[in-house]
Amino acid sequence: MKPENVLELVNEALADVKANDVIAIDVRKKINVTDIMVVASGTSDRHVQALANSVVETAKKKGASIIGVERDRAWVLIDLYDVVVHIMLPETREFYGLEKLWQVDRSAELSTPA
């Protein structure tokens, strides 16, 4: 499955459970372990887990490869090989600053649903 197709299913799954502040970062020129990194926020522990469950279930249904899922109360990482998804509480997201780590600029962002 192409990275863009995986990104599409991730965006669909996150939108279904109403993720906040979804951003997709093309990291192909920065690292060689994945192509796209998605960062999204949930409003509570339960919301973060529900968002992660939605992504995993949608990936399974659509035939995407799930390499692994790492769960914590405030942060879930889902490795879909070409796309890595980080779902966090807003304060966790702010603390770790993944967008800043990967030096996101508007030209590096991929389209995400409104």
N, CA, C and O atoms as CSV, one atom per row, in Angstrom:
chain,resi,resn,atom,element,x,y,z
A,1,MET,N,N,0.843,-1.175,0.000
A,1,MET,CA,C,0.000,0.000,0.000
A,1,MET,C,C,0.892,1.244,0.000
A,1,MET,O,O,1.846,1.322,0.774
A,2,LYS,N,N,0.589,2.204,-0.855
A,2,LYS,CA,C,1.370,3.440,-0.948
A,2,LYS,C,C,1.210,4.269,0.326
A,2,LYS,O,O,0.162,4.226,0.971
A,3,PRO,N,N,2.256,5.030,0.688
A,3,PRO,CA,C,2.162,5.880,1.884
A,3,PRO,C,C,0.967,6.830,1.845
A,3,PRO,O,O,0.333,7.068,2.873
A,4,GLU,N,N,0.657,7.368,0.680
A,4,GLU,CA,C,-0.472,8.292,0.560
A,4,GLU,C,C,-1.797,7.599,0.857
A,4,GLU,O,O,-2.704,8.213,1.419
A,5,ASN,N,N,-1.919,6.318,0.483
A,5,ASN,CA,C,-3.131,5.559,0.786
A,5,ASN,C,C,-3.245,5.281,2.282
A,5,ASN,O,O,-4.332,5.344,2.856
A,6,VAL,N,N,-2.112,4.974,2.903
A,6,VAL,CA,C,-2.106,4.752,4.349
A,6,VAL,C,C,-2.462,6.052,5.061
A,6,VAL,O,O,-3.231,6.042,6.022
A,7,LEU,N,N,-1.906,7.172,4.597
A,7,LEU,CA,C,-2.228,8.474,5.187
A,7,LEU,C,C,-3.720,8.748,5.070
A,7,LEU,O,O,-4.331,9.251,6.013
A,8,GLU,N,N,-4.305,8.428,3.945
A,8,GLU,CA,C,-5.737,8.645,3.744
A,8,GLU,C,C,-6.567,7.858,4.748
A,8,GLU,O,O,-7.520,8.391,5.316
A,9,LEU,N,N,-6.214,6.584,4.974
A,9,LEU,CA,C,-6.985,5.784,5.936
A,9,LEU,C,C,-6.766,6.268,7.366
A,9,LEU,O,O,-7.681,6.214,8.188
A,10,VAL,N,N,-5.559,6.740,7.663
A,10,VAL,CA,C,-5.283,7.301,8.995
A,10,VAL,C,C,-6.126,8.557,9.207
A,10,VAL,O,O,-6.753,8.720,10.254
A,11,ASN,N,N,-6.139,9.439,8.217
A,11,ASN,CA,C,-6.940,10.663,8.331
A,11,ASN,C,C,-8.416,10.341,8.512
A,11,ASN,O,O,-9.102,10.981,9.308
A,12,GLU,N,N,-8.903,9.348,7.774
A,12,GLU,CA,C,-10.304,8.914,7.889
A,12,GLU,C,C,-10.595,8.409,9.303
A,12,GLU,O,O,-11.596,8.790,9.909
A,13,ALA,N,N,-9.720,7.554,9.821
A,13,ALA,CA,C,-9.913,6.979,11.156
A,13,ALA,C,C,-9.872,8.053,12.236
A,13,ALA,O,O,-10.667,8.021,13.176
A,14,LEU,N,N,-8.959,8.995,12.108
A,14,LEU,CA,C,-8.851,10.072,13.099
A,14,LEU,C,C,-10.053,11.008,13.027
A,14,LEU,O,O,-10.545,11.467,14.058
A,15,ALA,N,N,-10.522,11.290,11.829
A,15,ALA,CA,C,-11.689,12.166,11.664
A,15,ALA,C,C,-12.944,11.514,12.230
A,15,ALA,O,O,-13.795,12.197,12.801
A,16,ASP,N,N,-13.066,10.197,12.075
A,16,ASP,CA,C,-14.237,9.477,12.573
A,16,ASP,C,C,-14.415,9.635,14.083
A,16,ASP,O,O,-15.540,9.651,14.582
A,17,VAL,N,N,-13.303,9.752,14.801
A,17,VAL,CA,C,-13.367,9.857,16.262
A,17,VAL,C,C,-13.001,11.283,16.716
A,17,VAL,O,O,-12.754,11.532,17.896
A,18,LYS,N,N,-12.976,12.187,15.764
A,18,LYS,CA,C,-12.803,13.619,16.031
A,18,LYS,C,C,-11.482,13.994,16.707
A,18,LYS,O,O,-11.464,14.616,17.770
A,19,ALA,N,N,-10.390,13.603,16.070
A,19,ALA,CA,C,-9.064,14.005,16.547
A,19,ALA,C,C,-8.898,15.514,16.391
A,19,ALA,O,O,-9.524,16.137,15.534
A,20,ASN,N,N,-8.055,16.079,17.223
A,20,ASN,CA,C,-7.752,17.512,17.173
A,20,ASN,C,C,-6.364,17.734,16.582
A,20,ASN,O,O,-5.461,16.914,16.748
A,21,ASP,N,N,-6.216,18.855,15.894
A,21,ASP,CA,C,-4.908,19.333,15.428
A,21,ASP,C,C,-4.089,18.252,14.718
A,21,ASP,O,O,-2.939,17.999,15.080
A,22,VAL,N,N,-4.676,17.628,13.725
A,22,VAL,CA,C,-3.981,16.575,12.972
A,22,VAL,C,C,-3.022,17.224,11.986
A,22,VAL,O,O,-3.396,18.120,11.229
A,23,ILE,N,N,-1.786,16.758,12.010
A,23,ILE,CA,C,-0.785,17.242,11.069
A,23,ILE,C,C,-0.022,16.041,10.523
A,23,ILE,O,O,0.301,15.110,11.261
A,24,ALA,N,N,0.259,16.072,9.228
A,24,ALA,CA,C,1.059,15.027,8.590
A,24,ALA,C,C,2.346,15.670,8.087
A,24,ALA,O,O,2.317,16.704,7.419
A,25,ILE,N,N,3.470,15.050,8.414
A,25,ILE,CA,C,4.776,15.598,8.073
A,25,ILE,C,C,5.497,14.615,7.158
A,25,ILE,O,O,5.672,13.449,7.512
A,26,ASP,N,N,5.910,15.076,6.001
A,26,ASP,CA,C,6.685,14.248,5.080
A,26,ASP,C,C,8.131,14.250,5.571
A,26,ASP,O,O,8.800,15.283,5.547
A,27,VAL,N,N,8.607,13.091,6.017
A,27,VAL,CA,C,9.958,12.999,6.585
A,27,VAL,C,C,10.892,12.165,5.707
A,27,VAL,O,O,11.963,11.758,6.157
A,28,ARG,N,N,10.497,11.909,4.468
A,28,ARG,CA,C,11.296,11.067,3.563
A,28,ARG,C,C,12.713,11.571,3.380
A,28,ARG,O,O,13.636,10.768,3.245
A,29,LYS,N,N,12.908,12.878,3.372
A,29,LYS,CA,C,14.245,13.432,3.149
A,29,LYS,C,C,15.019,13.607,4.446
A,29,LYS,O,O,16.173,14.036,4.430
A,30,LYS,N,N,14.383,13.273,5.584
A,30,LYS,CA,C,15.027,13.488,6.884
A,30,LYS,C,C,15.428,12.193,7.582
A,30,LYS,O,O,16.451,12.148,8.266
A,31,ILE,N,N,14.630,11.142,7.415
A,31,ILE,CA,C,14.924,9.853,8.044
A,31,ILE,C,C,14.580,8.739,7.071
A,31,ILE,O,O,13.860,8.959,6.097
A,32,ASN,N,N,15.090,7.547,7.333
A,32,ASN,CA,C,14.807,6.439,6.424
A,32,ASN,C,C,13.988,5.322,7.066
A,32,ASN,O,O,13.938,4.217,6.525
A,33,VAL,N,N,13.359,5.577,8.181
A,33,VAL,CA,C,12.558,4.541,8.838
A,33,VAL,C,C,11.071,4.646,8.529
A,33,VAL,O,O,10.320,3.699,8.763
A,34,THR,N,N,10.644,5.779,8.010
A,34,THR,CA,C,9.246,5.967,7.626
A,34,THR,C,C,9.179,7.105,6.618
A,34,THR,O,O,10.144,7.850,6.446
A,35,ASP,N,N,8.037,7.234,5.954
A,35,ASP,CA,C,7.869,8.296,4.971
A,35,ASP,C,C,7.073,9.487,5.521
A,35,ASP,O,O,7.389,10.645,5.247
A,36,ILE,N,N,6.050,9.177,6.290
A,36,ILE,CA,C,5.157,10.216,6.787
A,36,ILE,C,C,4.932,10.028,8.282
A,36,ILE,O,O,4.719,8.911,8.754
A,37,MET,N,N,4.982,11.119,9.009
A,37,MET,CA,C,4.691,11.100,10.430
A,37,MET,C,C,3.414,11.904,10.658
A,37,MET,O,O,3.309,13.048,10.216
A,38,VAL,N,N,2.453,11.311,11.341
A,38,VAL,CA,C,1.202,11.989,11.651
A,38,VAL,C,C,1.181,12.253,13.150
A,38,VAL,O,O,1.497,11.371,13.949
A,39,VAL,N,N,0.809,13.468,13.524
A,39,VAL,CA,C,0.680,13.836,14.933
A,39,VAL,C,C,-0.745,14.359,15.125
A,39,VAL,O,O,-1.215,15.211,14.372
A,40,ALA,N,N,-1.421,13.830,16.148
A,40,ALA,CA,C,-2.792,14.244,16.440
A,40,ALA,C,C,-2.973,14.318,17.950
A,40,ALA,O,O,-2.219,13.713,18.712
A,41,SER,N,N,-3.981,15.068,18.364
A,41,SER,CA,C,-4.274,15.194,19.788
A,41,SER,C,C,-5.657,14.661,20.109
A,41,SER,O,O,-6.584,14.732,19.301
A,42,GLY,N,N,-5.765,14.122,21.321
A,42,GLY,CA,C,-7.044,13.724,21.888
A,42,GLY,C,C,-7.326,14.590,23.098
A,42,GLY,O,O,-6.410,15.199,23.651
A,43,THR,N,N,-8.568,14.653,23.512
A,43,THR,CA,C,-8.956,15.551,24.606
A,43,THR,C,C,-8.801,14.940,25.992
A,43,THR,O,O,-8.793,15.661,26.990
A,44,SER,N,N,-8.678,13.610,26.061
A,44,SER,CA,C,-8.548,12.912,27.343
A,44,SER,C,C,-7.839,11.586,27.097
A,44,SER,O,O,-7.614,11.195,25.952
A,45,ASP,N,N,-7.488,10.899,28.185
A,45,ASP,CA,C,-6.868,9.567,28.063
A,45,ASP,C,C,-7.736,8.647,27.218
A,45,ASP,O,O,-7.250,7.960,26.319
A,46,ARG,N,N,-9.025,8.647,27.524
A,46,ARG,CA,C,-9.958,7.768,26.808
A,46,ARG,C,C,-10.056,8.136,25.332
A,46,ARG,O,O,-10.145,7.263,24.469
A,47,HIS,N,N,-10.037,9.427,25.054
A,47,HIS,CA,C,-10.111,9.868,23.664
A,47,HIS,C,C,-8.855,9.447,22.897
A,47,HIS,O,O,-8.952,9.002,21.753
A,48,VAL,N,N,-7.687,9.583,23.510
A,48,VAL,CA,C,-6.432,9.145,22.883
A,48,VAL,C,C,-6.511,7.659,22.540
A,48,VAL,O,O,-6.135,7.247,21.443
A,49,GLN,N,N,-7.006,6.852,23.492
A,49,GLN,CA,C,-7.112,5.408,23.254
A,49,GLN,C,C,-8.144,5.088,22.166
A,49,GLN,O,O,-7.929,4.195,21.347
A,50,ALA,N,N,-9.261,5.818,22.161
A,50,ALA,CA,C,-10.296,5.612,21.140
A,50,ALA,C,C,-9.765,5.969,19.753
A,50,ALA,O,O,-10.046,5.268,18.781
A,51,LEU,N,N,-9.007,7.042,19.658
A,51,LEU,CA,C,-8.406,7.420,18.382
A,51,LEU,C,C,-7.450,6.337,17.892
A,51,LEU,O,O,-7.462,5.970,16.717
A,52,ALA,N,N,-6.626,5.834,18.801
A,52,ALA,CA,C,-5.685,4.769,18.437
A,52,ALA,C,C,-6.427,3.519,17.982
A,52,ALA,O,O,-6.057,2.906,16.981
A,53,ASN,N,N,-7.463,3.143,18.707
A,53,ASN,CA,C,-8.252,1.969,18.325
A,53,ASN,C,C,-8.867,2.146,16.941
A,53,ASN,O,O,-8.909,1.201,16.154
A,54,SER,N,N,-9.338,3.343,16.646
A,54,SER,CA,C,-9.925,3.628,15.339
A,54,SER,C,C,-8.891,3.469,14.227
A,54,SER,O,O,-9.185,2.889,13.183
A,55,VAL,N,N,-7.688,3.981,14.448
A,55,VAL,CA,C,-6.625,3.852,13.443
A,55,VAL,C,C,-6.266,2.385,13.227
A,55,VAL,O,O,-6.154,1.935,12.087
A,56,VAL,N,N,-6.087,1.645,14.306
A,56,VAL,CA,C,-5.709,0.229,14.196
A,56,VAL,C,C,-6.809,-0.578,13.494
A,56,VAL,O,O,-6.518,-1.370,12.598
A,57,GLU,N,N,-8.057,-0.383,13.893
A,57,GLU,CA,C,-9.166,-1.119,13.284
A,57,GLU,C,C,-9.315,-0.785,11.798
A,57,GLU,O,O,-9.534,-1.678,10.980
A,58,THR,N,N,-9.198,0.482,11.454
A,58,THR,CA,C,-9.310,0.892,10.051
A,58,THR,C,C,-8.154,0.336,9.234
A,58,THR,O,O,-8.352,-0.118,8.107
A,59,ALA,N,N,-6.954,0.367,9.789
A,59,ALA,CA,C,-5.788,-0.191,9.087
A,59,ALA,C,C,-5.979,-1.679,8.822
A,59,ALA,O,O,-5.683,-2.160,7.728
A,60,LYS,N,N,-6.468,-2.403,9.811
A,60,LYS,CA,C,-6.716,-3.838,9.629
A,60,LYS,C,C,-7.744,-4.086,8.536
A,60,LYS,O,O,-7.541,-4.937,7.670
A,61,LYS,N,N,-8.852,-3.341,8.571
A,61,LYS,CA,C,-9.918,-3.510,7.585
A,61,LYS,C,C,-9.444,-3.232,6.163
A,61,LYS,O,O,-9.866,-3.893,5.214
A,62,LYS,N,N,-8.548,-2.230,6.029
A,62,LYS,CA,C,-8.104,-1.811,4.695
A,62,LYS,C,C,-6.831,-2.531,4.243
A,62,LYS,O,O,-6.335,-2.284,3.144
A,63,GLY,N,N,-6.306,-3.418,5.087
A,63,GLY,CA,C,-5.151,-4.225,4.688
A,63,GLY,C,C,-3.803,-3.549,4.823
A,63,GLY,O,O,-2.843,-3.972,4.179
A,64,ALA,N,N,-3.700,-2.522,5.632
A,64,ALA,CA,C,-2.408,-1.870,5.862
A,64,ALA,C,C,-1.588,-2.704,6.853
A,64,ALA,O,O,-2.142,-3.363,7.733
A,65,SER,N,N,-0.285,-2.666,6.697
A,65,SER,CA,C,0.607,-3.404,7.597
A,65,SER,C,C,0.741,-2.659,8.920
A,65,SER,O,O,1.083,-1.477,8.948
A,66,ILE,N,N,0.468,-3.364,10.014
A,66,ILE,CA,C,0.658,-2.784,11.347
A,66,ILE,C,C,1.908,-3.429,11.938
A,66,ILE,O,O,1.908,-4.611,12.283
A,67,ILE,N,N,2.959,-2.646,12.048
A,67,ILE,CA,C,4.225,-3.148,12.572
A,67,ILE,C,C,4.182,-3.244,14.089
A,67,ILE,O,O,4.694,-4.200,14.672
A,68,GLY,N,N,3.572,-2.257,14.723
A,68,GLY,CA,C,3.489,-2.275,16.177
A,68,GLY,C,C,2.675,-1.115,16.716
A,68,GLY,O,O,2.448,-0.111,16.041
A,69,VAL,N,N,2.241,-1.290,17.963
A,69,VAL,CA,C,1.490,-0.255,18.671
A,69,VAL,C,C,2.073,-0.156,20.070
A,69,VAL,O,O,2.136,-1.149,20.795
A,70,GLU,N,N,2.496,1.033,20.447
A,70,GLU,CA,C,3.015,1.291,21.790
A,70,GLU,C,C,2.043,2.210,22.492
A,70,GLU,O,O,1.779,3.313,22.014
A,71,ARG,N,N,1.503,1.773,23.624
A,71,ARG,CA,C,0.484,2.546,24.325
A,71,ARG,C,C,0.979,3.053,25.670
A,71,ARG,O,O,1.640,2.347,26.432
A,72,ASP,N,N,0.637,4.289,25.925
A,72,ASP,CA,C,0.826,4.926,27.221
A,72,ASP,C,C,-0.447,5.720,27.467
A,72,ASP,O,O,-1.214,5.956,26.534
A,73,ARG,N,N,-0.679,6.124,28.668
A,73,ARG,CA,C,-1.880,6.886,28.991
A,73,ARG,C,C,-2.002,8.139,28.140
A,73,ARG,O,O,-3.087,8.454,27.651
A,74,ALA,N,N,-0.907,8.849,27.959
A,74,ALA,CA,C,-0.935,10.154,27.313
A,74,ALA,C,C,-0.399,10.152,25.878
A,74,ALA,O,O,-0.392,11.192,25.219
A,75,TRP,N,N,0.053,8.985,25.389
A,75,TRP,CA,C,0.678,8.949,24.064
A,75,TRP,C,C,0.574,7.539,23.507
A,75,TRP,O,O,0.935,6.571,24.177
A,76,VAL,N,N,0.083,7.425,22.285
A,76,VAL,CA,C,0.065,6.147,21.582
A,76,VAL,C,C,0.814,6.332,20.273
A,76,VAL,O,O,0.575,7.291,19.539
A,77,LEU,N,N,1.723,5.405,19.985
A,77,LEU,CA,C,2.464,5.401,18.735
A,77,LEU,C,C,2.012,4.189,17.941
A,77,LEU,O,O,2.012,3.070,18.454
A,78,ILE,N,N,1.628,4.406,16.693
A,78,ILE,CA,C,1.196,3.318,15.819
A,78,ILE,C,C,2.117,3.320,14.608
A,78,ILE,O,O,2.172,4.301,13.866
A,79,ASP,N,N,2.843,2.221,14.407
A,79,ASP,CA,C,3.770,2.091,13.282
A,79,ASP,C,C,3.079,1.331,12.162
A,79,ASP,O,O,2.822,0.133,12.276
A,80,LEU,N,N,2.784,2.036,11.083
A,80,LEU,CA,C,2.154,1.442,9.905
A,80,LEU,C,C,3.167,1.360,8.761
A,80,LEU,O,O,2.795,1.468,7.593
A,81,TYR,N,N,4.416,1.172,9.089
A,81,TYR,CA,C,5.561,1.049,8.196
A,81,TYR,C,C,5.880,2.364,7.491
A,81,TYR,O,O,6.829,3.047,7.877
A,82,ASP,N,N,5.122,2.729,6.482
A,82,ASP,CA,C,5.390,3.971,5.759
A,82,ASP,C,C,4.837,5.199,6.466
A,82,ASP,O,O,5.219,6.327,6.154
A,83,VAL,N,N,3.943,4.980,7.412
A,83,VAL,CA,C,3.330,6.070,8.172
A,83,VAL,C,C,3.405,5.717,9.659
A,83,VAL,O,O,2.998,4.631,10.071
A,84,VAL,N,N,3.923,6.640,10.448
A,84,VAL,CA,C,3.960,6.472,11.902
A,84,VAL,C,C,3.018,7.514,12.490
A,84,VAL,O,O,3.104,8.701,12.173
A,85,VAL,N,N,2.115,7.048,13.353
A,85,VAL,CA,C,1.090,7.917,13.927
A,85,VAL,C,C,1.360,8.116,15.415
A,85,VAL,O,O,1.533,7.152,16.160
A,86,HIS,N,N,1.392,9.374,15.835
A,86,HIS,CA,C,1.535,9.731,17.244
A,86,HIS,C,C,0.241,10.397,17.667
A,86,HIS,O,O,-0.147,11.418,17.099
A,87,ILE,N,N,-0.438,9.825,18.667
A,87,ILE,CA,C,-1.664,10.418,19.202
A,87,ILE,C,C,-1.389,10.752,20.657
A,87,ILE,O,O,-1.022,9.876,21.440
A,88,MET,N,N,-1.567,12.026,21.024
A,88,MET,CA,C,-1.161,12.474,22.349
A,88,MET,C,C,-2.182,13.409,22.976
A,88,MET,O,O,-3.023,14.004,22.302
A,89,LEU,N,N,-2.072,13.512,24.283
A,89,LEU,CA,C,-2.771,14.581,24.982
A,89,LEU,C,C,-2.074,15.895,24.606
A,89,LEU,O,O,-0.871,15.896,24.347
A,90,PRO,N,N,-2.804,17.002,24.571
A,90,PRO,CA,C,-2.192,18.272,24.171
A,90,PRO,C,C,-0.950,18.654,24.985
A,90,PRO,O,O,0.031,19.140,24.421
A,91,GLU,N,N,-0.984,18.439,26.299
A,91,GLU,CA,C,0.179,18.810,27.115
A,91,GLU,C,C,1.397,17.929,26.813
A,91,GLU,O,O,2.533,18.398,26.882
A,92,THR,N,N,1.166,16.678,26.485
A,92,THR,CA,C,2.258,15.778,26.106
A,92,THR,C,C,2.831,16.217,24.762
A,92,THR,O,O,4.046,16.263,24.570
A,93,ARG,N,N,1.945,16.531,23.857
A,93,ARG,CA,C,2.371,16.987,22.531
A,93,ARG,C,C,3.201,18.256,22.629
A,93,ARG,O,O,4.234,18.385,21.971
A,94,GLU,N,N,2.747,19.187,23.448
A,94,GLU,CA,C,3.483,20.436,23.622
A,94,GLU,C,C,4.855,20.183,24.254
A,94,GLU,O,O,5.852,20.771,23.835
A,95,PHE,N,N,4.903,19.309,25.259
A,95,PHE,CA,C,6.153,19.021,25.955
A,95,PHE,C,C,7.201,18.432,25.010
A,95,PHE,O,O,8.354,18.864,25.020
A,96,TYR,N,N,6.812,17.450,24.194
A,96,TYR,CA,C,7.771,16.773,23.313
A,96,TYR,C,C,8.014,17.522,22.013
A,96,TYR,O,O,9.082,17.375,21.420
A,97,GLY,N,N,7.074,18.308,21.560
A,97,GLY,CA,C,7.272,19.169,20.392
A,97,GLY,C,C,7.757,18.456,19.143
A,97,GLY,O,O,8.719,18.899,18.515
A,98,LEU,N,N,7.109,17.362,18.771
A,98,LEU,CA,C,7.552,16.616,17.594
A,98,LEU,C,C,7.559,17.453,16.324
A,98,LEU,O,O,8.442,17.299,15.481
A,99,GLU,N,N,6.576,18.337,16.186
A,99,GLU,CA,C,6.552,19.185,14.998
A,99,GLU,C,C,7.814,20.048,14.925
A,99,GLU,O,O,8.392,20.221,13.852
A,100,LYS,N,N,8.230,20.581,16.057
A,100,LYS,CA,C,9.447,21.389,16.091
A,100,LYS,C,C,10.677,20.520,15.851
A,100,LYS,O,O,11.620,20.935,15.178
A,101,LEU,N,N,10.657,19.319,16.405
A,101,LEU,CA,C,11.783,18.396,16.228
A,101,LEU,C,C,12.046,18.139,14.748
A,101,LEU,O,O,13.194,18.084,14.306
A,102,TRP,N,N,10.975,17.985,14.000
A,102,TRP,CA,C,11.117,17.715,12.562
A,102,TRP,C,C,11.079,18.988,11.746
A,102,TRP,O,O,10.987,18.933,10.520
A,103,GLN,N,N,11.148,20.148,12.413
A,103,GLN,CA,C,11.226,21.452,11.772
A,103,GLN,C,C,10.166,21.615,10.698
A,103,GLN,O,O,10.467,21.847,9.527
A,104,VAL,N,N,8.941,21.490,11.119
A,104,VAL,CA,C,7.826,21.593,10.191
A,104,VAL,C,C,7.721,23.012,9.667
A,104,VAL,O,O,7.747,23.982,10.425
A,105,ASP,N,N,7.604,23.107,8.376
A,105,ASP,CA,C,7.208,24.356,7.763
A,105,ASP,C,C,6.013,24.033,6.870
A,105,ASP,O,O,5.766,22.866,6.566
A,106,ARG,N,N,5.294,25.023,6.463
A,106,ARG,CA,C,4.061,24.789,5.705
A,106,ARG,C,C,4.321,24.000,4.426
A,106,ARG,O,O,3.437,23.264,3.988
A,107,SER,N,N,5.477,24.120,3.818
A,107,SER,CA,C,5.763,23.394,2.578
A,107,SER,C,C,5.973,21.908,2.828
A,107,SER,O,O,5.857,21.112,1.897
A,108,ALA,N,N,6.279,21.512,4.065
A,108,ALA,CA,C,6.517,20.111,4.382
A,108,ALA,C,C,5.239,19.397,4.854
A,108,ALA,O,O,5.219,18.172,4.974
A,109,GLU,N,N,4.189,20.159,5.115
A,109,GLU,CA,C,2.952,19.558,5.587
A,109,GLU,C,C,2.182,18.944,4.434
A,109,GLU,O,O,2.145,19.501,3.336
A,110,LEU,N,N,1.577,17.814,4.678
A,110,LEU,CA,C,0.709,17.177,3.704
A,110,LEU,C,C,-0.714,17.536,4.034
A,110,LEU,O,O,-1.012,17.938,5.159
A,111,SER,N,N,-1.587,17.398,3.082
A,111,SER,CA,C,-2.984,17.787,3.337
A,111,SER,C,C,-3.623,16.859,4.346
A,111,SER,O,O,-3.433,15.643,4.306
A,112,THR,N,N,-4.381,17.448,5.247
A,112,THR,CA,C,-5.167,16.704,6.216
A,112,THR,C,C,-6.577,17.259,6.175
A,112,THR,O,O,-6.771,18.417,5.806
A,113,PRO,N,N,-7.561,16.462,6.544
A,113,PRO,CA,C,-8.941,16.955,6.482
A,113,PRO,C,C,-9.166,18.107,7.446
A,113,PRO,O,O,-8.532,18.192,8.497
A,114,ALA,N,N,-10.060,18.971,7.078
A,114,ALA,CA,C,-10.354,20.135,7.925
A,114,ALA,C,C,-11.146,19.750,9.144
A,114,ALA,O,O,-11.477,20.609,9.961
